[in-house]
Amino acid sequence: MSLVSRAMRNNVLSQIVLIAGLRWRLFRNSLRSTRAKMELAGQVLLLILGAAVGLALGAGLFALSLLFVKTNRMAPLEGMLWGVFLAWLILPLIVAAGTTTIDLRELLRFPVRFSSFLLLSLAYSLFDPVALLALFWLGCIFAGVVTARPDVALLVAPAFAGLAAVALLLSRGFMTFIESLFRRRRGREIFFTLLVLAMLSLQVLAVVIEDYLAPVWQYVRAHPGVLLIFPPSLAHAAVETALQGGVAGPLAMAVALALYAGLLYRAYRRRVQAQYRGEDQSPGVTAAAQAAPVAPGWHFPALPGSVAALVEREFRYAARNGFTLMNFAIPVLLPALFGAVALSGENLPGLLTRDAGATFFGLVAYTQLVTSPLVFNQFAFEGHGIQFLFLAPVRFREVIAAKNLAYAAA
């Protein structure tokens, strides 16, 4: 009864403490199995390694910002701000593609006010490990600037705070869109597949599009003021004008960043308010379900009916798994991309320049690396569903034969 009375209070802090306590109890109860404890140990180890890398990068950013300010080299400092800003936006998307994200709509099961829900949503994004690292890196850059020039601390602090607020709101906005995508059927697989293909394409096609980006880069270098429409360049301009002894410049940049943050907060608040009122972005049923006709199974003249059905099952399961399709598609796409680069007449990557024949052997090795887990561990993707194979009215040698035929054809 005490929990109910605490939940009914109109106190945001009390509601947050209550929900945190309930989540902690759920987490503690989930650690009763040995498997859950081992997963927690692995996550703690990864967290320690990530924290060590983050601390090392933070120390490097502090030393570099200190050096650049003392030597009056401001261009590299702008690159550091851009790097931290983009890392804050991009890394959470990459991490979310391979991990299970928390659906904040679950908080609506509790009697929370809208202000509490909005605050928890922002806090969830702020206390994300990647966001904490990015905030720490931004603080290291600020500390390096202030250590070199303590007299500009009060002038540049609002700009750094505004940049952090803009990055937080943008990151949370992107994650809201990604979470809505993940709630759709096969949304996570599609996003991860497109992400990997995009990274591979950028690495190869960068050579082809380099000539198209060169004029743009030259124009930006000749007119650096164009970048002032972006938050990292605004923060850099605030630092640069403050180091030159100006006061109006840093304040103007801080106001511009505050306007950025205000607009983003207004848009994000409207989105969260719609979610709080019950909007569900998951796809719903728009029409009454109709019984679809059962299509006949595949027919292979040389195979028994049971083996043919199992072969069809393997192909249909592979077609529904985006990760498997990506593994089979990459060995076909990479030669096409390398061939496009080689035939373009542009400057080739170092591997193609030194020994084009090594590319073929590399692609063959990658293909073997992708397909070998399927061959040597054919039941890796069955999971708990393997029990249905044991219960199926077929001999297990037929199951093995069907898997061998399916993977041999693939």
N, C-alpha and C positions, 0 to 999 in steps of 0.2 A: 504494500500500500504506500510505503514511503517513496518508491520509485514513481508511482503514478502522481503523487502530490508534487514531487519535484518536477515532473514533466509538465505539469499544468502551470507552473510559474511563468510569468512573463519576463523572464530574465534570460538574455541571450547566453550569458556565461554558464548559467546552470544547465541550459539545454545542451550546450556543447560538452560540458563535463559529463552529463548523463549519457550522451551518445558515445563518447569516448570510452566510458566505463563498460557499456554494453559491447562495443566492438572489441575491447580488450578481453572480456570474458569469452566471447566467441572465438577469438584467436587462441586463448589459452586452452579452451576445450578441444580445439582442432589439433593440438599437439599430443594427443593421447596415443596415437599410432607411431610405430617406429619409422615408417616411411615419412610422415610429416616432420618428425624430428630431424631426419637426415636431410630433407629438403631445406629446413630452416638453417641447418649447419652450413649447407652449400651457399645459401643466400647470404649468410653472415660473412662467409669467406669472400664471396664476390664483393660484398659491401666494403670489407676491409681493403681489398686490392684496389677497388675503385677509389676509395678515400685516399689511399697512398698516392695513386696517380694524380688525383685532383690536387692534393697538397703540393706535389712536386710541380705541377703546372702553375699553381698559384704562386709559388715561390719564384718561378721563372718570370711570370708576368709582373710581379712586384719589382724584381731586379731590372727588367727591361724598361718598365715605365720610369723607374728612378733614373736609369741611365739616359733615356731619351729626353726627359725633362731637363736634366742637368746639361746635356749637350745641345739642347734646343733643336732636337730633331722630332718634329711633331707628326710627320707623315706616317711613320711606323706605329705611333700611338693610335692613330685613327684605324689602322688595320687591326690592331689588337681589340679595339672596341667593337669593330664589325665582326671579328671572329667570335667573341663572347656572345654577342647578340644573336648571330646565326646559330651558334651551338645551343643557345637557350630555346630556339624555335624548332630546330631540326632534330636534335638528339632525342627529345621526348617522343617524337613521332616514330623514330626508328625503334626505340625501346618498346613502345606500345605495340608494334607490329609482332613482336615475338613473345610478349608476356600478356598475362590476363589483367586487364584494367578493372578498376572498381567502378561500378555503375552508381553514380551519385544519386540516381533516382530512388535507390533503396532507402536513403535517408527520409524520404517522404512517408515511409511507413511509421515513422515516429512523429509525435506531435510537436513539430518544429515550426517556428515562425519563418517568414520569408527572409528576414534579415539574418537569422541564424543559418538558413540554407545557403544564402549568398555568401556569407562569410566562410562557411565550411567549404564551399566550392572553390573559393579563391585560396583558402589555406591548403586544400588538397593539392592544388597546382604549385603553391609556393614550397611545400615540404616534400615535393618530389625530389628524389636524389639528384637528378640532372639539374633541376632548377636550383637546388641548394649549391651544387658545384658552380653553376654559372654565376649565381649571386656572390659566392666566395671569390671567384675570379674577378668579377667586377669590383669587389671590395679591395682586392689586392692591387688592381690598377689604381684605384683611388688612393690607397695607402702609399703607393710609390710616388704619385704626383704630390701628395701632401708632404711626404717626407722630404722630397727635393725642394718644395716651396711651401712651407707651412703657412705663409701669409695668404694663400689663395684657397684655403680649406673651406671657408664659409661661402665663397663665391662658386666653387665647382660642386659642392655637395648637393645643391638642388638639382643640378643637371644629371648627376649620377643617379640620384633617387628617381628622377623622372624617367631616365632610360630603363631602370629596373622595373618601374611600374608599367611602362609600355611593353617591355618584353614579357612580363608576367601576364598581362591581359591578352596580348597576341597569342602567347603560347596556350593559354586556357581556351581561347576562342578556337584555335586549330584543333585542340584536343576534344572540344565539344563536337566538332564536325566529325572527327575520326571515331569518336565513341558512337555517334549515330550511324556511321558506316559499319562499324563492327557489330552493331545489333542486327544488321541485315544478314540474310542467309549468305554464307560464304564471303561475307564482307572482309573478314580478316585475311583470308587466303588471297583474295583479289588484290587487296592493298599491298600485302607483302610481296606478291609476285610482281606487281607493277613497280614497286620500290626497287627490287633487285634488278629487274630489267632496265630501269632508268639509270641505276648506278653503273651497270655494265655499258650501257649505251653512251653515257657521258664520258666514260674513260676512253672509249674508242673513237667516238665521233668528235671529241674535243679537237682532234687534229684537223678534222674536216672543216669545222666551223670557226677555227681560229682566225682565218682571214676575214670572216664576216664580223667578228667581235673586235678586231684590231682597230678599225676606225672609231668605233664607239669608245673604246678605252682611250684612244688618243684625244678624243673630244672631251672626255671627262678630265683627263690630266691637264688639258689646256683651259678648261672652265671648271675648276673644283667647286665653285659655288652651286653647281647643279645638284651635288649630293646633299645639300642642306635640307632637302625635303625629307630626308631619312633620319630617323632618331639617332643612330650612332654618330653620324656626321654632325648633328646638332650638339651632342655631348662633347665631341672633339672640338668644335668651334668654341664652346663655352670654356674649355680648358685653355685653348690657345689665346683667346682674348683676355682671359684672367691673368695668364702669365705675362701678357704684354702690359698689364697695369690697368686694363679697362674694367669698368663696373657695369655699364649698361649692356655690353655684349653678353656676359654670362647670364644676367637676369633675363634678357630677351630670349636666349636659348632655353632657359629654364621654363619660361612662360610658354614657349612653343611646345616643349615636351609635355607640359601640364595640359595643354589643349589636346595634344595627341592622346594622352592618358584619359582625359575626360570624355572624349568622343568614343574611345574604345570601351570605357566603363559603361557608358550609356547603352551602347549596342549590346554588350555582354549582359547587362542587367535586364534588358528586354528579353533576351534569349532565356535567361534563367527564370525570369518571371513567367514566361510561357510554359517552361518545363514545370515550374512549381504549381501552375494551375491545372496540370494534368495532361499536357501535350505529350504524345507518345510518337517518337520518330520511327519506331519499328514498323515494318510493313504489315498492314492488316489485311483482312480478307475483304475484298471489294464485291465479291459475288458469291452466291451459294456454290458450295463445292459440288461438282458433278462427277459422277463415276466415269473415269476414263477407261476406254476399252483396253483390254490386256493385249499387248503386242506379242506375237509369237517369238520364241527364243531363237537364238542364232543356230544355224545348222552347219555342221562340219561333216562332210561325207565320211571322212576317215576316222572320226572320233565317236565313241559312245555318247549317248544322250547326257549322261551325268557329267562326263568330262567336258563336253561342249558347254553345258550350263555353268560349270565352274570357271571355264575360260572366259565366258561372257561376263561372269561376275567380276573377275579380276580387271577386265578392261573397263567395265562400268564404274567400278570403285576408283580406278586410276583417273578416269575422266572427271570424277567429282572431287578429286583432291588437287587443289591448285599447286601445292608444293611438289607433288610428283610430276605434274604436267610441266612445271617450270624446269625441273631437273632434266626431263627428256627434251625440252625445247632449247635449252641453253647450248648443248653441243651442236645443234643445227644453226642457231642464230649467230654464234661466235664466228664460225668460218665466213658467214655472209658479211658480218661487220668488218672483219679483218680484210676480206676481199674488197669491200667498198673503199676502205682506206688505202689499200695497196694500188687500186686502179684509179684513185683520185689524182695521183700525181703530186700530192702534198708531201710535206715532211713527215716521214714515217716514224713511229715509235722506235725506241732503241732496239727492241727485240727483233723487229722486222728488218731494221737496217743492218744489224750484225749477221743474222742468220735467219732467213725467211723459212728455211726448212724446219727450224726448231719449233715454229708455230704449230705445224702439223702434229708433231710428237706431243706437244703440250696439250693440244685439244684431245688427242687420243687418250692421254693420261687422265685428263679431267673426266672424259666419258667413262673410263674404267672406274674412276673414283666415285662417280655418281651411281653407276649401276651395280657395283660390287656389293653394297649393303643389301640390295634387293635380292641378289642371287644367293648370298651366303646366309642371309637371315630373312627368309621368305615370310615369316609370321610376325615380323617386327611391327607392322601396322595393324595387326588384328586386334591387339589389346584384349579387352574382356570379351570381344566378339568371337574369340576362338572357341568358346564353349559351344557355340552353335554349329561349328564344324564337327565337333565331337558327337553332337546329337543328331546331325544330318544323316539320313539313310543312305550314305555312300561309304565306300571303303576309303581309308585314309590314303592309300596309294594313289587313288584317283585324284585326291586333293593335291598331292605332291606333283603328280603328272600335269595337272592343269596349271599349277603355278609355274612349273618349268616351261611349259609351252607358251604361256602368256609373257613371261619375262624374256624368253628367247626371241619372241616376235618383236617385243619392244626394243 
